[in-house]
Amino acid sequence: MNNAITQVVNGLLILAVCLMAIFLVMKSQARTWRLLGWFACIMSLTLVMIEVYGWYRRGDWQIRSAFDLWNEMQRGSLIWLNNTLPSIIWEPMNFILHFPAWLVLGIGGILLLLLDHRQVQRHRIGAKPAPLLKRLKDWLFKPQEEEADKA
């Protein structure tokens, strides 16, 4: 019983630290999510190209999971996360890490780009942009109005 409570408290503390870091980045004007999103999308495309090249050379498609990629890049941090994170957090994370690496990075990158887009829209004056038809009408007929004003 005591071990379960300790795991829940550890999980809540880790979640609180992650949320605090996320909200601090959201408050900054640095557009960090956009940079990370594009980096993840480019890595995803690179991994797809590596898998396609391997398929071309060997004749069979070998899918690399995100777990295998992380294990090759930095095994120590993966082992540390496995030993440190409570099972409530580690099990869903482990499930996601066993999907193809290009899929995990691609979806993560797109989500980060969407988060950045929403953040930029919220920081603008607060008004939603005009409907597309109104913007097109303004763009098409504005030069004629300017010529009428000059005459």
C-alpha positions in Angstrom: 0.0 0.0 0.0 2.8 2.4 0.9 4.7 1.7 -2.3 1.6 2.5 -4.4 1.1 5.8 -2.6 4.8 6.6 -3.1 4.4 5.9 -6.9 1.3 8.0 -7.2 3.0 11.0 -5.4 6.2 10.6 -7.5 4.0 10.5 -10.7 2.2 13.7 -9.6 5.4 15.5 -8.8 6.9 14.5 -12.2 3.6 15.6 -13.9 3.7 18.9 -12.0 7.3 19.7 -13.1 6.5 18.8 -16.7 3.4 21.0 -16.8 5.3 23.9 -15.2 8.0 23.6 -17.9 5.3 23.4 -20.6 3.5 26.5 -19.3 6.7 28.5 -19.0 7.6 27.8 -22.6 4.0 28.7 -23.6 4.3 32.1 -21.9 7.6 32.9 -23.7 7.6 34.6 -27.1 10.5 32.4 -28.3 8.2 30.0 -30.4 10.0 27.0 -29.0 7.2 24.6 -29.9 7.6 25.6 -33.6 11.4 24.8 -33.6 10.9 21.5 -31.8 8.0 20.6 -34.1 9.9 21.2 -37.3 12.9 19.3 -35.8 10.7 16.3 -35.0 9.1 16.4 -38.5 12.5 16.5 -40.2 13.7 13.6 -38.0 10.6 11.6 -38.9 11.2 12.1 -42.7 14.8 11.2 -42.2 13.9 7.9 -40.5 11.4 7.1 -43.3 14.2 7.6 -45.9 16.5 5.4 -43.9 13.9 2.6 -43.7 13.1 2.9 -47.4 16.8 2.8 -48.3 17.2 -0.3 -46.1 14.2 -1.9 -47.9 15.8 -1.1 -51.3 19.1 -2.6 -50.2 17.9 -5.7 -48.4 14.6 -6.3 -50.0 12.6 -6.4 -46.7 11.1 -3.6 -44.7 12.5 -3.4 -41.1 10.5 -1.1 -39.0 12.4 0.6 -36.2 10.5 1.4 -33.1 11.0 4.6 -31.1 12.1 2.4 -28.2 14.9 0.8 -30.3 15.9 4.2 -31.6 16.1 5.7 -28.1 17.9 2.6 -26.9 20.6 3.1 -29.5 20.9 6.8 -29.0 21.0 7.0 -25.2 20.4 3.7 -23.4 21.2 5.1 -20.0 18.3 7.6 -20.0 15.8 5.0 -21.1 16.9 2.6 -18.3 16.8 5.5 -15.8 13.2 6.4 -16.9 12.2 2.8 -16.6 13.5 2.6 -13.0 12.4 6.1 -11.9 9.0 6.7 -13.4 6.0 5.1 -11.7 4.3 2.4 -13.7 1.3 4.7 -14.2 3.4 6.9 -16.4 5.9 4.3 -17.7 3.4 1.8 -19.1 1.6 4.2 -21.5 5.0 5.7 -22.5 6.4 2.3 -23.2 3.3 1.4 -25.3 3.8 4.6 -27.4 7.5 3.9 -27.7 6.9 0.6 -29.4 5.3 2.2 -32.4 7.5 3.1 -35.4 9.9 5.9 -34.7 8.9 7.9 -37.7 5.3 7.8 -36.7 5.9 8.8 -33.1 8.2 11.7 -34.2 5.8 12.8 -37.0 2.7 12.9 -34.9 4.7 14.6 -32.1 6.0 17.2 -34.5 2.6 18.0 -35.9 1.1 18.3 -32.5 3.9 20.7 -31.5 3.4 22.8 -34.6 -0.4 22.9 -33.9 0.3 24.0 -30.3 2.6 26.8 -31.6 -0.1 27.9 -34.1 -2.7 28.1 -31.4 -0.4 30.0 -29.2 0.4 32.6 -31.9 -3.4 33.0 -32.7 -4.1 33.6 -29.0 -1.4 36.2 -28.6 -2.7 38.2 -31.5 -5.3 40.8 -30.7 -7.6 38.1 -29.6 -9.9 38.5 -32.6 -10.4 35.6 -35.0 -9.4 36.3 -38.6 -12.0 37.4 -41.0 -13.8 34.7 -43.0 -12.0 33.6 -46.2 -14.6 35.0 -48.5 -14.3 38.4 -46.9 -10.6 38.4 -47.1 -10.7 37.4 -50.8 -13.2 40.2 -51.5 -11.1 42.7 -49.7 -8.0 41.6 -51.6 -9.7 41.6 -55.0 -11.6 44.9 -54.7 -9.2 47.0 -52.6 -7.0 48.1 -55.5 -10.1 49.4 -57.3 -11.1 51.4 -54.2 -7.6 52.9 -53.9 -7.7 54.0 -57.6 -11.1 55.6 -57.0 -9.8 57.5 -53.9 -6.8 58.8 -55.9 -9.0 60.2 -58.7 
